[in-house]
Amino acid sequence: MSSPYRAIFAAPGARSFSAAGLLARMPLSMMGIGIVTMTSEITGEYGLAGALSAALALATAAMGPQVSRLVDRYGQRRVLRPATLFSVAATACLLLGARLRWPHWTLFVLVLGVGAVPSVGAMVRARWAALYRDSPHHLHTAYSAESVIDELVFIAGPVLAIGLSTGWFPEAGPLLAGVFLLLGVFWLTAQRATEPPPSGTAHGGGGSALRSGGLRVLVGTSVALGALFGSIEVVTVAFAEELGHKALSSVVLAVWALGSCIAGTVFGLLRPKGEPARRWLVGVCVMAVSMIPLQLVGNLPSLTVALFFAGLAIAPTMVTTMALVERHVPRANLTEGMTWTSTGMAVGAALGSSLAGAVVDASGAGTGYAVPGVAGALAAVGAFLGYRRLRSARERVSRRTGTSVPRPRGGSGAHDGDTSKGTNHGVGEDERVA
């Protein structure tokens, strides 16, 4: 492991809470596709399977920020455990209902309960933010590591979910996802030393994180980027099927994620200079431009190459997005703010996948790549329009809060072994994230 990553994981508890976050995040990539596979295997109704998956995505998008807002106010342990138990119980009932062929409306009610799953990625990033509040370079590396973990989850999760549900028994995929969630969240919340203190006892926050103009810009752009991600997945499967190699679509999409993994790993080794908002704008624009080659591909090898290079822009842009959230959102709403960007992507992915499916049905898979192309263009336009607000919003947030990211329980700030950084407790808002 390269030295910047070794340094961040040297902090007491860092390896443990990151590993717990990895386990608890597996349902993010397993539950939706697991429910689709389970439902189609049991009932043969792909329409019902897709509708349940869409309902899950919307439920998660609606409830995720609310769960995170409660976490900011009351703490991770007090909120995540009951929320997880509720979600896992709903999952168990959903599996039973699918097996016993309960009425369809009951399945939709149950899948809404499954959507109460907490945004574990935001919880882990909040711990990193509390741990390295005074060490922006180490926080940058930590966010990069988490972005790579996200990509690994999306590489391994669908393979596990589909393989178990088709090779063992239909409910196996979502069942394992529920087990991962339960074990991961309880492992994470057992680690009290690195848990950020709740705002209700430390800062007395209040109000929604969306009051931040900068966050609204990030969330709006995240919707467009989510549409880009969701549509690419649907169109790539259809494109591979048209060429007679549907099974290879998972390999092509894995190469796309691999490109993001590599870029995220390298990005974490760097110490970016200059304005983060500018880097974010450039990243969004590069993602938009990377959609152009997809309009020209005619076979799977060329598509694989195009998606690999398109993936290189993803992780750096997502890392910078989280850094901007940490910079612009009041400290008492940090977890909620991070969750809102994920929510925006989830909503966008649902819209993008639906639109892409309609375009593919009407005009074929080749035409379908126009959907991520348009989504990328919309993201770039939104980034340009919101750039000035993103730059100025940080100053208003700094004046409004005047506080630092809360230290973890029992923590002592940065554990990087570099006393030349992270010791200036008077660092201004503009200097906290490189």
N, C-alpha and C positions, 0 to 999 in steps of 0.2 A: 504494500500500500504506500502510495506517495506521501511525502512528509506532511502536506497540509491536511490530508485526511487522517493521518496518524495523530496529528495534533488535536483535531477536534474531538476524536473519539477517545483521547486520553483523559478527558474530563470525567470525574466520577459519575457513574450512572448513564453516560451518553450511549455506550454500546447497548446497554440493556433497554433503555426506552426506545431507541431506534429499532432494535430487533422486535420489540413488542409491537411497535407501530407497523413494521413490515407484515407481521402475522395478522394483525387486526385489519390491515388494508386489503388483504386478499379478496374479501367479498366485493370490493369495489369493481373488480374485473370478473368475478365469478358469478355473482348473484343473478344479474340480468340475463346473461347468456345461459346460465344454469336453469333458470325458470323457463326460458324459451325452449331449451332442449328437453326438459322434463315434460312440459305441457305437450309439445309436439310428439314426443315418444308415447305418452299415455293416451292422448286424445286424437292425435293426427290432425289437429286443427291449428294450422300455422297463424291464421288470423287471430285466434284467441291468444296464442303464445306471444305474438307481437304486441297485442293490445295490453297484455299483462306487463310486459317489459316496459312499454311506454308509461303505463300507470306507475310502475315502480320508479322510473326516472323522475317523473313529475312529483311524486310524493317525496322522494329524497330531496329534490330541489326545493320543495316548499318547507319541509321540516328541518333540513340540515342547518340553515342559519338560525332557526329558533332554538335548536338544541345548543348550538355554539354560543348563542347569546346568554343562555342560562349558565353555560360553563364559565363564561367570563364573569358572571355575577356570583356564582356559588362554588365554583371550582370543578375540576375534572372528575374527581372521584365521586362527588355527591350527585352529579348529573349523568355521567357516562354509564355508570353501572345500572341504574334503573332503566335508562333509555335502551341499553343493550339487551337487558333481560326482556323488555317489551318487544323489541325487534326480533329476538331469537324465538320468543314464544309465538309471535305471529308467523314466523317462518315455519315452525313446526306444524302449526295449524294449517298453513297453506299446503305443505307437503301431504298432510293427511287428507285435506279436502280434495287435492288433485287425484290422489290414489283412490278415494272413495267416490269420485265423480260428483262432488257437491255441486249445487247450482252455480252457474258462472258468476252471478253477482256476489256470492260469498267469497269467491276467489279474489275479486277486485277489492272487496273490503279488507281482506286479509293482507293483500299486497300493499295496501296503504300503511298498514302497521309495520310491515317489513321496512318501509321507507323511513322509519324513525331512526335508522342506523346513524350513528354520529360520524362526523367528518374527521376521521382519525388522522389524516394527513395534516389538517390544521392544528390538531392537538399536539402532534409531535413538533411541528414547526414553532408553535408557541413556546415549547420547552427549549428549543434551540435559541429562540429570541431572548428568553429570560436568562439562559446560560451565558450567552455571548453578547450581552447588551452593549458592552463597551469595546467590542472587538469586531468591527465591521468586516474585516477580511475573513475572519474565522466564521462569522455568520454567513457570509457569501459562500464559503466552502460547504457549510452545513446544509444550506438550501440546495446547493448543487447535488450533494449526496442524496438528499430526499427526492429530488427530481429524478435521479437515476433509479432510486428504489421504486418510484412510481412506474417507470417504464418497465422495470423487471416484473412488477406485479401484473402489468398488462401483457407481458409476454407469456408468463407462466399460468396465470389465472384461467384464461379461456381454454387452454389446452387441458388443464386439470378438470374443469367443469364439464366440458364436452366429453372428454374421454371417460370420466366416471359415469356420467349419465347414460352414455351409449354402450359402454362396455360392462358395467356392473348392474346398476338398476337406476331407473329414471330419476329418482329423487336424490341420488348420491351427490351430484354436483352442488345443488343449493344446500344440502345437508352439511357437507364439508365446509362450505362457505360460512354457515352459521356457527359451526364449531370453531373455525378460525377467529371469527368475530368475538365470540364469547371468551375464548382463551386469551386472545391478544389484548382486549380491552381490560380484562381483569388483571392481567400481568402489568399492563401499562399503569393502571390506576393504583396498583400496589406500591408503585415507586413514588413515594410522597416527597422525597428529598428534592426531586427535580420538577415537581409540579408548581407552576406559577400560582401565586396567591390570588384568590378571587377578588374582583374589583369591589364587591360588596363590602369587604372588610379592609381593603387596602386603598382604594382610590374613589370609591363611591361614584362610578361612572353613571350611566343612564342614557337612554335614547338609543337609536339604531346607528350602527356603523355607517349606514348609507347616507347619513347626514354629510359625510365627507364627499366633496365634489370630485376629488381625485379617485376615490373608490368607485364612484358611479361611472367614471370614464373606464376604469379597468374592467368593471363588470360588464358594461356594454360591449366592449371589445371582446371580452371572453365569450359572450354569446355568439359572436360571429366566428371566433376561432373554434368554439365547440361545434358549430355547424360544419366547419371545414373538416374537423376530425370525424364526426359522425357520418358525413356523406362519403368520405374517402373509404371508410370501412365497408359500407354497403355497396358502393360502386365497384370496389376491388373484388369482392366476392362475386358479383354479377359478371364482371369482366373475365375473371378466371373461368367461370362456368360457361360463358359463351365460347371460350377457347377449348373447352373440354377438360379443364384441369382445376375444377373447383377446390379439390383438396389442397392444392398449392397456394390458395389464397391466404391461408394462415401463415405460410412461410413468407410470403411477400409482405404481409403486414408486420410480421416479426422483424424483418429487415428494416422496415420503416422505424419501428421502435428501437432497433439496434443503433440506427443512426443518431437518434436522440440520446441514447445511453452514452455513446462515445462522446458526443458533443458536451453533454452534461458533465461527464467525468473530467474532460479537458478544461472546461470552463471553470470548474471548481479549483483547478490548480493555478488559475490566473488571478491577478489583482487588477481588475478593470479600473480604468481611470475615467474621469469626466462625469458628466451628468447621467444618473441612472435613467431618467425619463427619456433622454436621447437614445440610450442603448435599447430601451424598450421599444421606442418608435422604429428604430432600425430593424430590430428583431421581427416585429410584426410585418414590416414591409418586405423583409426577406422571405418570410413565410408566404406572403401573398405572391411574390414573384416565383417562388418555387412551385406554384401550382400551374404555371404556364407549360412546362414540359409534359405534364400529365395530359394535356389536350392533344398531344402529338404521338403518344405511344401507340404501338400496334401489336405488341406481343408482351409476354410476361417478363422476359429478361430485361427489356428496356424499361418496363414499368417498375421492376424491382430496383434498378439503378436510380431511376427518377425519384422513387420514394425514399431511398436511402439518403440521397442528398437533401430531399425535402425535410427529412427527420432531423438533420443537423441543426436546424434553426429552432427546433421546438424547446428543448430543455433550457438553453440559455435565455430564451424569452420568458419561459415560465419561472425560472429562478429570479429574473429581474422583476417580474410581476409581483412575486411574493415580497421581494425587498421593498418595492414601492408601497405595497399594502402596509408593511411594517412601519414605513416612514410616514404615511399619510393618515392612518387610522388612529384615533385616540387609543392610548394604552389599555384602557378599560374595555375596549371592544376589539382587541387584536384577533382573537380566535374567530369571532363572528365575521370580521372583515375578510380573513383568509377563506372562510367558508363561502362567502358570497361570490368570490371569483370562481370557485369550484361549481357553485350553483349555476352561475351564468353559463359555464361550459356544458353542464348537464342539460340545461334547457336548450342551448344551441345544438347539442348533439342530437337530442330528440327531434328538433325541427329539421336539422340537416339530413338525418337518416330518412325521415318520412318523405321529404321533398326529393331526395335522391332516388328513393324507391319508386316514386311516381314518375320521375323522368326516365329511369331505366325501363320501366314498364311501357312507357309511351314511345321512347325513341332509341332504346338500346344503351348498353353499358358505356360505349365510347362517348356518347353524348352526355352521359351522367357525370363525367368529370368536369363538366361546366359548373356543376353545383359547388364543389369546393373552390373552383376558380372565382366564382361570384362571391362566395363567403370570404375568401381571402381579400378580395378587393374591398368589400364592405369593412372588414377589420382594419385595413390600411387607412381607409377614409376616416373611420371613427378615431383611429389613433392620431391622425393629423389634426382632426377637429378638436380633440381633447388634450392635445399636447400642452398647450399653454395653460389650461386649467390644472393639468397634472403637475406642472412646474410651480404654479403659484399656490396650490392647495396646501402644500407642505408647510408653508409659512403660517397659514391660518391655524393649522393643526398644532404647530409648535406653540403658538401663543395661547391656544385654547387649553392645552394640557399642561405644558411646562413640567412634565414628569418623564421618567425613564421607564423602559420596559421593566416590569416587576422582576425581581430576582426570584429564582426558584427557592422552594423551601429548603433551608439548610445549605443553599449554595452561596458562593462568594464571588459571583461574576465570572469573568473569563478565566479559563484554565488553560492557557495556551503557552505558558512558559516564556512569553515575550513581554517583558515589563515595559517595553517602549511603546506598546499599544494597549489600548483598552484600560488605561488607568486614569484618563482625564474625565472625571465625572461632570465636567462642565461642557462636554462636547455638545454642539448645537445640533438641531434637527438635520440640517443640510449635510453634516459630517458623519452621521451615525452609520450610514450605509454607503459603501463606496460605489 
